[in-house]
Amino acid sequence: MSELVVCLRVPAGTRSRDVSCVFKRTQLRVSLKASGGAPLLDVPELLSAVKIDGCLWTLVAGETLQIALEKARSHMPTDHT
């Protein structure tokens, strides 16, 4: 699997300008400006690194925030001990 999609419910009527989504190589932070910037989702350490240019978010019908994260590696190595 090379991509992960996360869906979050947001208050009805949320507009794209109300959303702050910060992608970093191993971090993800999502907040709504209307709530004073309090995080809706804060992941300080992702299990796998992502390609920042391959990540995006979409607001669906003003009620769902859909976040797509493209993994830097398509699979995680397994331990063969």
HUCOR-V308681 format. One record per backbone hydrogen bond with DSSP energy under -0.5 kcal/mol. CO is the residue of the C=O (numbers start at 1). NH is the residue of the N-H. E is the energy in kcal/mol with one decimal. If there is no record, write none. Layout:
# HUCOR-V308681
CO | NH | E
CO | NH | E
This chain:
# HUCOR-V308681
2 | 71 | -2.5
4 | 69 | -3.3
6 | 67 | -3.4
8 | 65 | -3.4
11 | 14 | -1.7
15 | 18 | -2.0
16 | 19 | -1.4
18 | 33 | -3.1
20 | 31 | -2.7
21 | 23 | -0.6
22 | 29 | -1.9
24 | 27 | -0.8
25 | 50 | -2.4
26 | 46 | -2.8
27 | 24 | -2.5
28 | 43 | -3.4
29 | 22 | -3.2
30 | 40 | -3.2
30 | 41 | -2.1
31 | 20 | -2.8
31 | 33 | -0.5
32 | 35 | -1.1
32 | 37 | -1.6
33 | 36 | -1.5
35 | 38 | -0.9
38 | 32 | -0.9
41 | 30 | -3.2
42 | 44 | -0.7
43 | 28 | -2.0
49 | 72 | -2.8
49 | 73 | -0.5
50 | 52 | -0.8
51 | 54 | -1.4
52 | 55 | -1.5
56 | 68 | -3.0
58 | 60 | -0.6
58 | 66 | -3.2
59 | 61 | -0.6
60 | 63 | -2.0
60 | 64 | -1.8
62 | 13 | -0.6
62 | 14 | -1.4
63 | 10 | -2.7
64 | 60 | -3.5
64 | 66 | -0.6
65 | 8 | -2.6
65 | 67 | -0.6
66 | 58 | -2.6
67 | 6 | -3.0
67 | 69 | -0.5
68 | 56 | -2.0
68 | 70 | -0.5
69 | 4 | -2.6
69 | 71 | -0.6
70 | 51 | -3.0
78 | 80 | -0.6
